[in-house]
Amino acid sequence: MNGSPPKIQDYAAIGDGRSVALVSRYGAIDWLCWPRFDSASIFGGILDPRIGGHWSIRPARDAKVSRRYLEKTNVLETTFANQSGKIMLTDFMSVTSEENKRRQLWPEHELVRQIKCESDGVEVIIEFNPRLDYGRVAPKIRNTGKLGWRIDIGTDVFTLRSDVDLDPFKRSSLGDLAEDHLSYKLVLKAGDAVAFSLSFATEAPAVLPPLGDSIAERLNLTVDWWRNWVAQSNYCGPYERHVIRSALALKLLSYAPSGAIIAAPTASLPERIGGDLNWDYRFAWLRDAAFTVHALFGLGYNEDAAAFVDWLLHATRLTRPELRVIYDVFGERPPPECELSHLDGYADSRPARIGNAASEQVQLDLYGEVVEAISHFIGEKKNLDRDTRNMLRQCAEYVCAHWREPDNGMWEYRDKRRPYTHSRLMCWVALDRILKMQARDQLSGIDVKKCETERAAIRQEIETHGWNSTLEMYAQACGSDVVDASALLLAYHGFEDAVSERMQKTHARIREKLVPRAGLVYRNERSLKLCEGAFALCSFWEADFLARSRKLDEARKVYEAALGYANDVDLFAEEIDAETGDALGNFPQAFTHLGLINAALSLRDSEERAHRFKS
């Protein structure tokens, strides 16, 4: 432990399928939004340590820190050890099955922090400093006796309770009770266990679950719930520990009531320290749809995949045939992008933003993502319902009419629109999968001749104008000379075989221009000019491409090098600083963990094919 602020990789995440808290390795909760991912923050110290708010539990003296998730769970255990002794801090959000919730009173939202001490005389400092509405509100905290410390904001009720006496007149002289925060010191003996429960309720009566032995019961139920979910996986392949941790990260980012999966639980963690590349990722991107369904089905989480596809169909229903780039967890339009000028931003990276203006962009690749997700979900034998058939017909008509138009592309650049190769690719994917579903009698009423004609025209466009004959590569956009890692997805989506001469030359050019060292890949040349970090997802795209190229030793080398940039609990942000290895961007990032899972699936499948070929 030291006085320097936490780096992004110093955080771990806990959650309950509705919200996520970030816990630093120093014992501070510096990010929590209740009641859902995109609500205003209660603790936002990660974006401004001065006014953002935090809840810290730490030893009074410096200590060595180690941490882990309890096996196959999202329950975090942090150990602090110094000359005074050792304490363990366990952090989790209570979660259990709906059946268990019906049998006992269960809080809407509860975050539990439990300290266990292994030595006598260890001093622990607790600071509870909530700052609501992104640091704009310092709430009044009322002592309600046995019912704990309470914050009332309209119909919202926050309650902090503990199984130790928090009466300000019996606390140490470390700090007095202030109207808007609590700070106090505990001296623990060997065998002591102290728990804190922060619960939240809105509109409905607040449920205040008992403490004492009940904390252990809720911990056990939470552990069981996570492990029962993990047990649904049928994955048997390489890098299982990392794959399962990535699956658990995705489950943290899944909004249980709707099935939506958000991009990340944070807002405005910078892609460039001290810069302005700070965006709000607490929404669901259609861009991620195909990768999401591939990953969930590939691991055997069929119920989660079905819930996600149901959300996808619901979210897009009101805007068809046009699709929005971003939806909130209920399928609605996200709030407008705005700047929080009162916040300093993470490491003075300004401005801090909430909302995301990408929701107003045009991204034609979305049509391929959505159609591919549905195609993968139904496979070759399932039938489509009437609403989905209508949606696919609308997608076919829209793509045929609009694929030639420029757009903002998957990287969401905010300048002029361009004829991005990846957008053309995904329009090709949309028509290709729709024609295949038509051929299997899963779909009818498609203008087959028109779709075939336009599919062929898209292929010709990519092969003629997306290919840069001078640089010998598929370029970022038709007629462009910009190198972009997204060109590797031509193989992922089956447009061209990874072993083809063109794809191999494209990969060679990406290696030359975008790979500073094994396991790191910049997304394109523009990101180099903007001084962004290497894009973690692209590292797994490269490993996936090498596996499809039947270069398994090289694929494993790249994959393992990329894994080396995860933090100590195997979580990834969006980007990686190529010089320091530090995490950059919002954290943890769904896109990165999806890439990790899908690359592992490709490695497994390629290894199995190689084994069958040898035998």
C-alpha positions as CSV (number, residue, x, y, z in Angstrom):
1,M,0.0,0.0,0.0
2,N,1.1,3.5,-0.7
3,G,-0.3,7.0,-1.2
4,S,-0.5,7.0,-4.9
5,P,-4.0,6.8,-6.5
6,P,-5.1,3.4,-7.8
7,K,-4.4,2.6,-11.4
8,I,-7.3,1.2,-13.5
9,Q,-5.8,-2.3,-13.2
10,D,-5.8,-1.9,-9.4
11,Y,-9.6,-2.4,-9.4
12,A,-11.7,-5.5,-9.2
13,A,-15.5,-5.7,-9.8
14,I,-18.3,-7.2,-7.8
15,G,-22.0,-7.1,-8.8
16,D,-25.5,-8.7,-8.8
17,G,-26.7,-8.6,-12.3
18,R,-28.1,-5.1,-11.9
19,S,-25.1,-2.9,-10.9
20,V,-21.4,-3.2,-10.4
21,A,-19.0,-1.8,-7.8
22,L,-15.3,-1.3,-8.3
23,V,-13.1,-2.1,-5.4
24,S,-9.5,-1.0,-5.3
25,R,-6.6,-3.1,-4.0
26,Y,-6.4,-0.6,-1.2
27,G,-9.9,-1.5,0.1
28,A,-11.8,1.4,-1.4
29,I,-15.1,1.2,-3.3
30,D,-14.6,4.1,-5.7
31,W,-17.4,3.4,-8.1
32,L,-21.0,2.3,-7.5
33,C,-24.2,3.2,-9.3
34,W,-27.5,2.2,-7.9
35,P,-30.1,0.9,-8.8
36,R,-28.7,0.0,-12.2
37,F,-25.5,0.3,-14.2
38,D,-26.3,3.7,-15.8
39,S,-27.8,5.3,-12.7
40,A,-25.9,8.2,-11.1
41,S,-23.0,7.3,-9.0
42,I,-23.1,6.9,-5.2
43,F,-19.4,6.5,-4.9
44,G,-17.5,8.1,-7.8
45,G,-14.0,8.7,-6.4
46,I,-12.4,7.0,-9.4
47,L,-13.4,10.1,-11.4
48,D,-12.6,12.6,-8.7
49,P,-11.0,11.5,-5.4
50,R,-11.8,15.0,-3.9
51,I,-15.6,15.1,-4.3
52,G,-16.6,11.8,-6.0
53,G,-17.1,9.8,-2.8
54,H,-15.8,6.5,-1.6
55,W,-16.1,3.7,1.0
56,S,-12.8,2.5,2.2
57,I,-11.8,-0.2,4.7
58,R,-8.1,-0.6,5.3
59,P,-5.5,-1.2,8.0
60,A,-4.2,1.9,9.7
61,R,-0.6,0.9,8.8
62,D,0.8,0.2,5.4
63,A,0.4,-3.4,4.4
64,K,1.2,-5.8,1.6
65,V,-1.9,-6.6,-0.4
66,S,-3.0,-9.7,-2.2
67,R,-6.4,-10.5,-3.6
68,R,-8.4,-13.1,-5.4
69,Y,-11.9,-14.1,-6.3
70,L,-13.2,-17.1,-4.5
71,E,-13.0,-19.9,-7.0
72,K,-15.6,-19.6,-9.8
73,T,-17.4,-16.6,-8.2
74,N,-17.5,-12.9,-8.3
75,V,-16.9,-12.7,-4.5
76,L,-13.7,-10.7,-3.9
77,E,-11.2,-11.5,-1.0
78,T,-8.5,-9.0,-0.3
79,T,-5.7,-9.8,2.3
80,F,-3.7,-7.0,4.1
81,A,-0.6,-8.1,5.9
82,N,1.8,-6.0,8.0
83,Q,3.8,-6.3,11.2
84,S,0.7,-5.8,13.2
85,G,-1.0,-8.9,11.7
86,K,-3.3,-9.9,8.9
87,I,-6.9,-9.1,8.0
88,M,-9.1,-10.4,5.2
89,L,-11.7,-8.2,3.6
90,T,-14.5,-10.0,1.7
91,D,-16.6,-7.9,-0.7
92,F,-19.8,-9.1,-2.5
93,M,-23.2,-8.1,-3.6
94,S,-25.9,-10.5,-2.3
95,V,-27.4,-12.6,-5.1
96,T,-29.4,-15.8,-5.0
97,S,-32.0,-17.7,-6.9
98,E,-35.5,-16.4,-7.3
99,E,-36.7,-19.4,-5.4
100,N,-34.6,-18.5,-2.4
101,K,-35.8,-14.9,-2.6
102,R,-39.3,-16.1,-2.3
103,R,-38.5,-18.1,0.8
104,Q,-36.9,-15.2,2.7
105,L,-36.8,-11.5,2.8
106,W,-34.1,-10.4,0.4
107,P,-33.0,-6.8,-0.1
108,E,-33.4,-5.1,-3.6
109,H,-29.7,-4.3,-3.5
110,E,-27.1,-5.1,-0.9
111,L,-23.4,-4.7,-0.8
112,V,-21.6,-6.6,2.0
113,R,-18.1,-6.0,3.3
114,Q,-16.8,-8.3,6.0
115,I,-13.5,-8.1,7.9
116,K,-11.8,-11.1,9.5
117,C,-8.8,-10.6,11.7
118,E,-6.1,-13.2,12.3
119,S,-4.0,-11.3,14.9
120,D,-4.5,-9.2,18.0
121,G,-4.3,-5.4,17.9
122,V,-4.9,-4.7,14.2
123,E,-6.2,-1.2,13.7
124,V,-8.7,-0.8,10.8
125,I,-9.9,2.5,9.4
126,I,-13.4,2.8,7.9
127,E,-14.4,5.8,5.9
128,F,-17.9,6.0,4.5
129,N,-18.2,9.0,2.3
130,P,-21.1,8.8,-0.2
131,R,-21.5,11.5,-2.8
132,L,-24.7,11.1,-4.8
133,D,-25.4,12.3,-8.4
134,Y,-21.8,12.1,-9.6
135,G,-20.5,14.0,-6.5
136,R,-23.0,16.8,-6.7
137,V,-24.9,15.8,-3.5
138,A,-23.4,15.4,-0.1
139,P,-26.3,13.5,1.6
140,K,-27.4,13.8,5.2
141,I,-26.7,10.6,7.1
142,R,-29.1,10.0,10.0
143,N,-28.4,7.7,13.0
144,T,-31.5,5.5,13.4
145,G,-30.2,3.4,16.2
146,K,-30.5,-0.3,15.8
147,L,-31.7,0.3,12.2
148,G,-28.3,1.7,11.3
149,W,-27.3,4.9,9.4
150,R,-29.8,6.0,6.9
151,I,-29.9,8.3,3.8
152,D,-33.3,9.4,2.5
153,I,-33.4,11.0,-1.0
154,G,-37.0,11.2,-2.2
155,T,-38.3,7.6,-2.4
156,D,-34.7,6.2,-2.3
157,V,-33.4,4.8,1.0
158,F,-29.8,3.8,1.6
159,T,-29.1,2.0,4.9
160,L,-25.6,1.2,6.4
161,R,-25.6,-1.3,9.2
162,S,-22.9,-3.2,11.1
163,D,-22.7,-5.8,13.8
164,V,-20.4,-3.4,15.8
165,D,-21.5,-0.3,17.5
166,L,-21.0,2.7,15.3
167,D,-22.3,5.3,17.8
168,P,-20.1,8.4,17.2
169,F,-19.7,9.0,20.9
170,K,-18.1,5.5,21.4
171,R,-15.8,5.8,18.4
172,S,-12.1,6.7,18.6
173,S,-10.9,10.2,18.1
174,L,-9.9,9.6,14.5
175,G,-12.8,11.6,13.3
176,D,-16.1,13.0,14.4
177,L,-19.5,12.3,12.8
178,A,-20.1,14.8,10.1
179,E,-23.5,15.2,8.6
180,D,-22.4,13.9,5.2
181,H,-19.8,11.2,6.0
182,L,-18.6,8.7,8.7
183,S,-15.1,7.9,9.7
184,Y,-14.0,5.7,12.5
185,K,-11.4,3.2,13.7
186,L,-11.7,-0.3,15.0
187,V,-9.1,-2.3,16.9
188,L,-9.5,-6.0,16.1
189,K,-8.4,-9.1,17.9
190,A,-7.6,-12.5,16.5
191,G,-10.8,-14.2,15.4
192,D,-12.8,-11.1,15.2
193,A,-15.2,-10.8,12.3
194,V,-17.0,-7.5,11.6
195,A,-19.5,-7.1,8.8
196,F,-21.1,-4.0,7.1
197,S,-24.2,-4.1,5.0
198,L,-25.1,-1.2,2.7
199,S,-28.6,-1.7,1.2
200,F,-30.7,0.3,-1.2
201,A,-34.4,0.4,-1.8
202,T,-36.6,2.6,-4.0
203,E,-40.4,3.0,-3.7
204,A,-40.9,-0.5,-2.2
205,P,-40.4,-0.9,1.6
206,A,-36.7,-1.4,2.5
207,V,-35.7,-4.9,3.5
208,L,-33.0,-4.8,6.2
209,P,-31.7,-8.4,6.4
210,P,-30.3,-9.5,9.8
211,L,-26.5,-9.4,10.4
212,G,-24.5,-11.9,12.5
213,D,-24.8,-15.4,11.2
214,S,-27.1,-14.2,8.4
215,I,-24.1,-12.6,6.7
216,A,-22.4,-16.0,6.4
217,E,-25.6,-17.4,5.0
218,R,-25.9,-14.7,2.4
219,L,-22.3,-15.2,1.5
220,N,-22.8,-18.9,1.1
221,L,-25.9,-18.4,-1.0
222,T,-24.0,-15.9,-3.2
223,V,-21.1,-18.3,-3.7
224,D,-23.5,-21.1,-4.5
225,W,-25.3,-19.0,-7.1
226,W,-22.2,-18.0,-8.9
227,R,-20.8,-21.6,-8.9
228,N,-24.1,-23.0,-10.1
229,W,-24.1,-20.6,-13.0
230,V,-20.5,-21.5,-13.9
231,A,-21.4,-25.2,-13.8
232,Q,-23.7,-24.7,-16.7
233,S,-20.7,-24.2,-19.0
234,N,-19.7,-27.1,-21.2
235,Y,-16.4,-25.6,-22.1
236,C,-13.5,-28.1,-22.2
237,G,-10.5,-26.6,-23.8
238,P,-7.3,-24.5,-23.3
239,Y,-7.0,-21.6,-20.9
240,E,-10.1,-22.7,-18.9
241,R,-9.3,-20.4,-15.9
242,H,-9.2,-17.3,-18.1
243,V,-12.2,-18.3,-20.1
244,I,-14.3,-18.9,-17.0
245,R,-13.2,-15.6,-15.4
246,S,-14.1,-13.8,-18.7
247,A,-17.5,-15.6,-18.6
248,L,-18.0,-14.4,-15.0
249,A,-17.1,-10.8,-16.1
250,L,-19.7,-11.0,-18.8
251,K,-22.3,-12.2,-16.3
252,L,-21.4,-9.2,-14.1
253,L,-22.2,-6.9,-17.1
254,S,-25.5,-8.7,-17.9
255,Y,-28.6,-6.9,-16.7
256,A,-30.7,-9.8,-15.3
257,P,-34.2,-8.3,-15.7
258,S,-33.8,-7.9,-19.5
259,G,-30.8,-10.0,-20.7
260,A,-28.9,-6.9,-22.0
261,I,-25.1,-7.0,-21.7
262,I,-23.5,-3.6,-21.3
263,A,-20.0,-2.7,-22.7
264,A,-18.6,-1.8,-19.3
265,P,-19.9,-0.6,-15.9
266,T,-17.9,2.6,-15.9
267,A,-18.0,6.0,-17.5
268,S,-15.1,8.2,-18.6
269,L,-12.1,6.1,-17.7
270,P,-9.6,7.5,-20.2
271,E,-8.1,5.9,-23.3
272,R,-5.3,8.4,-23.0
273,I,-4.2,9.6,-19.5
274,G,-4.7,13.3,-19.3
275,G,-6.7,13.4,-22.6
276,D,-10.3,13.8,-23.6
277,L,-11.0,10.3,-25.0
278,N,-13.4,9.6,-22.1
279,W,-16.7,7.9,-22.9
280,D,-19.7,6.4,-21.0
281,Y,-19.9,2.6,-21.7
282,R,-22.8,1.7,-19.4
283,F,-25.1,0.8,-22.3
284,A,-25.5,-2.1,-24.7
285,W,-23.9,-1.9,-28.2
286,L,-25.5,-3.8,-31.1
287,R,-21.9,-4.0,-32.5
288,D,-21.2,-6.7,-29.9
289,A,-24.2,-8.9,-30.7
290,A,-22.6,-11.6,-32.9
291,F,-19.5,-11.9,-30.7
292,T,-21.8,-12.2,-27.6
293,V,-24.0,-15.0,-29.0
294,H,-20.9,-16.8,-30.3
295,A,-19.3,-16.7,-26.9
296,L,-22.4,-17.6,-24.8
297,F,-23.4,-20.5,-27.1
298,G,-19.8,-21.6,-27.4
299,L,-19.5,-22.0,-23.7
300,G,-22.9,-23.6,-23.3
301,Y,-24.8,-20.7,-21.6
302,N,-27.8,-21.2,-23.8
303,E,-30.3,-19.5,-21.4
304,D,-28.1,-16.4,-21.3
305,A,-27.8,-16.4,-25.1
306,A,-31.6,-16.7,-25.4
307,A,-32.2,-13.9,-23.0
308,F,-29.7,-11.7,-24.9
309,V,-31.4,-12.4,-28.2
310,D,-34.8,-11.7,-26.7
311,W,-33.5,-8.3,-25.5
312,L,-32.0,-7.7,-28.9
313,L,-35.3,-8.3,-30.7
314,H,-37.2,-6.2,-28.2
315,A,-34.8,-3.3,-28.3
316,T,-34.8,-3.1,-32.1
317,R,-38.5,-3.5,-32.5
318,L,-39.4,0.2,-32.3
319,T,-36.8,1.5,-34.7
320,R,-36.8,-1.1,-37.5
321,P,-35.7,-1.1,-40.1
322,E,-33.2,1.4,-38.8
323,L,-31.1,0.3,-35.9
324,R,-29.6,2.4,-33.2
325,V,-26.0,2.0,-32.3
326,I,-26.7,1.9,-28.5
327,Y,-29.6,1.0,-26.3
328,D,-30.0,1.1,-22.6
329,V,-30.7,-2.1,-20.6
330,F,-34.4,-1.9,-21.3
331,G,-34.0,-1.2,-25.0
332,E,-34.6,2.6,-24.8
333,R,-32.5,5.4,-26.2
334,P,-29.7,6.4,-23.8
335,P,-29.6,9.9,-22.4
336,P,-27.9,12.6,-24.4
337,E,-24.1,12.9,-23.9
338,C,-23.1,15.6,-21.5
339,E,-20.0,16.7,-19.6
340,L,-19.6,16.7,-15.8
341,S,-17.5,19.8,-15.6
342,H,-17.4,19.7,-11.8
343,L,-15.3,16.5,-11.8
344,D,-11.6,16.5,-12.3
345,G,-11.8,13.2,-14.2
346,Y,-9.6,10.1,-13.7
347,A,-6.0,11.2,-13.3
348,D,-7.1,14.7,-14.5
349,S,-8.4,13.3,-17.8
350,R,-11.1,15.8,-18.8
351,P,-13.9,16.1,-19.5
352,A,-15.8,13.3,-17.7
353,R,-18.8,12.4,-19.8
354,I,-22.1,10.6,-19.2
355,G,-24.4,9.5,-22.0
356,N,-22.9,8.7,-25.4
357,A,-23.3,10.6,-28.6
358,A,-22.5,7.5,-30.7
359,S,-26.2,6.8,-30.2
360,E,-26.8,9.3,-33.0
361,Q,-24.3,7.8,-35.5
362,V,-24.9,5.6,-38.5
363,Q,-23.2,2.2,-38.4
364,L,-24.2,-0.1,-41.1
365,D,-22.2,-3.0,-39.6
366,L,-25.0,-3.4,-37.0
367,Y,-27.2,-5.2,-39.5
368,G,-24.7,-8.0,-40.0
369,E,-24.2,-8.2,-36.2
370,V,-27.8,-8.6,-35.5
371,V,-28.5,-11.1,-38.4
372,E,-25.5,-13.1,-37.5
373,A,-26.5,-13.3,-33.8
374,I,-30.0,-14.6,-34.8
375,S,-28.6,-17.0,-37.4
376,H,-26.1,-18.4,-34.8
377,F,-28.9,-18.6,-32.2
378,I,-31.3,-20.6,-34.3
379,G,-28.7,-22.8,-36.0
380,E,-29.8,-24.9,-39.0
381,K,-32.9,-26.5,-37.5
382,K,-34.9,-24.1,-35.3
383,N,-37.8,-22.2,-36.6
384,L,-38.2,-18.4,-36.5
385,D,-41.3,-16.7,-35.1
386,R,-43.2,-14.3,-37.2
387,D,-41.8,-11.1,-35.7
388,T,-38.2,-12.3,-36.2
389,R,-39.0,-13.2,-39.8
390,N,-40.4,-9.8,-40.4
391,M,-37.3,-8.2,-38.9
392,L,-35.0,-10.2,-41.1
393,R,-37.0,-9.2,-44.2
394,Q,-36.7,-5.6,-43.2
395,C,-32.9,-6.0,-42.6
396,A,-32.5,-7.5,-46.1
397,E,-34.4,-4.7,-47.7
398,Y,-32.5,-2.0,-45.8
399,V,-29.1,-3.5,-46.5
400,C,-29.8,-3.8,-50.2
401,A,-30.8,-0.2,-50.3
402,H,-28.2,1.4,-48.1
403,W,-24.9,-0.7,-48.1
404,R,-23.2,1.7,-50.5
405,E,-23.5,4.6,-48.1
406,P,-20.6,5.8,-46.0
407,D,-21.0,5.5,-42.2
408,N,-19.2,6.1,-38.9
409,G,-17.8,2.6,-38.7
410,M,-17.3,0.2,-35.8
411,W,-14.7,2.5,-34.1
412,E,-17.3,5.3,-34.0
413,Y,-15.1,8.2,-35.3
414,R,-16.9,11.5,-34.9
415,D,-15.6,13.1,-38.1
416,K,-16.8,12.5,-41.7
417,R,-18.4,9.2,-42.7
418,R,-16.4,6.7,-44.8
419,P,-17.0,3.5,-46.8
420,Y,-15.5,1.3,-44.1
421,T,-14.5,-2.2,-45.2
422,H,-15.8,-3.7,-42.0
423,S,-19.2,-2.1,-42.5
424,R,-19.3,-3.5,-46.1
425,L,-18.3,-6.9,-44.7
426,M,-21.1,-7.0,-42.2
427,C,-23.6,-5.9,-44.8
428,W,-22.4,-8.9,-46.8
429,V,-22.8,-11.1,-43.7
430,A,-26.4,-9.9,-43.3
431,L,-27.4,-10.9,-46.8
432,D,-25.3,-14.1,-46.7
433,R,-26.9,-15.4,-43.5
434,I,-30.4,-14.3,-44.6
435,L,-30.1,-16.2,-47.9
436,K,-28.9,-19.3,-46.1
437,M,-31.8,-19.2,-43.7
438,Q,-34.1,-18.8,-46.8
439,A,-32.4,-21.8,-48.4
440,R,-33.1,-23.9,-45.2
441,D,-36.8,-22.9,-45.3
442,Q,-36.4,-21.0,-42.0
443,L,-37.3,-17.8,-43.8
444,S,-39.6,-16.9,-46.7
445,G,-40.7,-13.8,-48.6
446,I,-37.1,-12.7,-49.3
447,D,-36.3,-11.2,-52.8
448,V,-33.7,-13.9,-53.3
449,K,-32.5,-12.6,-56.7
450,K,-32.0,-9.0,-55.4
451,C,-30.2,-10.2,-52.2
452,E,-27.9,-12.5,-54.3
453,T,-27.1,-9.6,-56.6
454,E,-26.3,-7.2,-53.8
455,R,-24.3,-9.8,-51.9
456,A,-22.2,-10.3,-55.0
457,A,-21.8,-6.6,-55.5
458,I,-20.6,-6.1,-51.9
459,R,-18.1,-8.9,-52.4
460,Q,-16.8,-7.2,-55.6
461,E,-16.6,-3.9,-53.8
462,I,-14.5,-5.3,-51.0
463,E,-12.3,-7.4,-53.2
464,T,-11.8,-4.5,-55.7
465,H,-11.8,-1.4,-53.6
466,G,-11.3,-2.6,-50.1
467,W,-8.1,-4.3,-51.3
468,N,-5.1,-2.0,-51.6
469,S,-2.9,-3.5,-54.3
470,T,0.0,-1.2,-53.5
471,L,0.2,-2.1,-49.8
472,E,-1.1,-5.6,-50.5
473,M,-3.7,-5.6,-47.7
474,Y,-7.4,-5.1,-47.0
475,A,-7.6,-1.5,-45.9
476,Q,-9.7,0.2,-43.3
477,A,-12.0,1.7,-45.9
478,C,-12.6,1.3,-49.6
479,G,-10.0,3.3,-51.5
480,S,-8.0,3.9,-48.3
481,D,-4.4,3.2,-47.4
482,V,-5.0,3.0,-43.6
483,V,-4.1,-0.3,-41.8
484,D,-6.8,-1.5,-39.5
485,A,-7.0,-4.7,-37.3
486,S,-10.7,-5.1,-38.1
487,A,-9.6,-6.5,-41.5
488,L,-8.9,-9.8,-39.6
489,L,-12.6,-10.2,-39.2
490,L,-13.0,-11.0,-42.9
491,A,-11.8,-14.5,-41.9
492,Y,-13.7,-14.6,-38.7
493,H,-17.0,-14.0,-40.5
494,G,-16.2,-16.4,-43.4
495,F,-15.8,-13.9,-46.1
496,E,-12.3,-15.1,-47.0
497,D,-10.3,-18.1,-45.7
498,A,-7.6,-17.1,-43.2
499,V,-5.0,-19.1,-45.2
500,S,-5.6,-17.1,-48.4
501,E,-2.8,-15.1,-49.8
502,R,-4.6,-11.9,-49.4
503,M,-5.5,-12.5,-45.7
504,Q,-1.9,-13.6,-45.0
505,K,-0.6,-10.5,-46.5
506,T,-3.1,-8.4,-44.7
507,H,-2.0,-9.9,-41.4
508,A,1.6,-9.3,-42.3
509,R,0.9,-5.6,-42.8
510,I,-1.0,-5.4,-39.5
511,R,2.0,-7.0,-37.8
512,E,4.3,-4.5,-39.4
513,K,2.3,-1.4,-38.6
514,L,0.2,-2.1,-35.5
515,V,2.0,-4.7,-33.4
516,P,4.6,-3.2,-31.1
517,R,5.3,-6.5,-29.4
518,A,3.6,-9.9,-29.0
519,G,0.2,-9.7,-27.4
520,L,-0.4,-6.0,-28.2
521,V,-2.2,-4.8,-31.3
522,Y,-3.3,-1.2,-32.0
523,R,-6.7,-1.1,-33.7
524,N,-5.4,1.1,-36.6
525,E,-2.9,3.8,-37.6
526,R,-5.1,6.6,-36.4
527,S,-5.0,5.2,-32.8
528,L,-1.3,5.5,-33.0
529,K,-1.5,9.2,-34.0
530,L,-4.1,9.8,-31.1
531,C,-1.7,8.2,-28.6
532,E,-4.3,5.7,-27.6
533,G,-3.3,2.4,-26.0
534,A,-3.2,-0.9,-27.8
535,F,-6.7,-2.3,-28.2
536,A,-6.9,-5.5,-26.1
537,L,-9.7,-7.0,-28.2
538,C,-7.5,-6.8,-31.3
539,S,-4.8,-9.0,-29.6
540,F,-7.4,-11.8,-29.3
541,W,-8.5,-11.2,-32.9
542,E,-4.9,-11.9,-34.0
543,A,-4.8,-15.1,-31.9
544,D,-8.1,-16.1,-33.4
545,F,-6.9,-15.4,-36.9
546,L,-3.7,-17.4,-36.4
547,A,-5.7,-20.3,-35.1
548,R,-7.9,-20.2,-38.3
549,S,-4.7,-20.0,-40.3
550,R,-3.6,-23.3,-38.7
551,K,-0.6,-21.7,-37.1
552,L,-1.4,-23.0,-33.7
553,D,2.0,-22.5,-32.0
554,E,2.0,-18.9,-33.0
555,A,-1.6,-18.5,-32.0
556,R,-0.9,-19.8,-28.5
557,K,2.1,-17.5,-28.2
558,V,0.1,-14.4,-29.1
559,Y,-2.8,-15.5,-26.9
560,E,-0.6,-16.1,-23.9
561,A,1.2,-12.9,-24.4
562,A,-2.2,-11.1,-24.4
563,L,-3.3,-12.9,-21.2
564,G,-0.2,-11.4,-19.6
565,Y,-1.7,-8.0,-19.7
566,A,-4.7,-8.9,-17.5
567,N,-4.6,-7.6,-14.0
568,D,-4.0,-9.8,-11.0
569,V,-7.6,-11.1,-10.9
570,D,-7.7,-11.7,-14.7
571,L,-9.7,-8.7,-15.7
572,F,-9.1,-6.5,-18.8
573,A,-9.9,-2.9,-19.6
574,E,-10.5,-1.7,-23.2
575,E,-6.9,-0.8,-23.9
576,I,-3.3,-1.4,-22.7
577,D,-0.5,1.2,-22.5
578,A,2.2,-0.3,-24.8
579,E,5.0,1.3,-22.8
580,T,3.9,0.5,-19.2
581,G,1.4,-2.3,-19.6
582,D,-1.2,-0.2,-17.6
583,A,-4.9,-0.7,-18.3
584,L,-6.6,2.2,-20.1
585,G,-10.3,2.9,-20.8
586,N,-13.4,1.6,-19.2
587,F,-13.2,-1.4,-17.0
588,P,-13.9,-4.3,-17.1
589,Q,-14.6,-4.3,-20.8
590,A,-17.1,-6.8,-22.3
591,F,-15.6,-6.5,-25.8
592,T,-12.2,-7.7,-24.6
593,H,-13.5,-10.6,-22.6
594,L,-15.7,-11.7,-25.5
595,G,-12.6,-11.7,-27.7
596,L,-10.7,-13.8,-25.2
597,I,-13.5,-16.4,-25.1
598,N,-14.0,-16.5,-28.9
599,A,-10.3,-16.8,-29.5
600,A,-10.1,-19.7,-27.0
601,L,-13.0,-21.4,-28.8
602,S,-11.1,-21.0,-32.1
603,L,-8.0,-22.4,-30.6
604,R,-9.8,-25.4,-29.2
605,D,-11.6,-26.1,-32.5
606,S,-8.5,-25.7,-34.5
607,E,-6.6,-28.0,-32.2
608,E,-9.3,-30.6,-32.4
609,R,-9.3,-30.4,-36.3
610,A,-5.5,-30.8,-36.3
611,H,-5.7,-33.8,-34.0
612,R,-8.4,-35.5,-36.2
613,F,-6.3,-34.8,-39.3
614,K,-3.2,-36.4,-37.8
615,S,-5.1,-39.5,-36.6
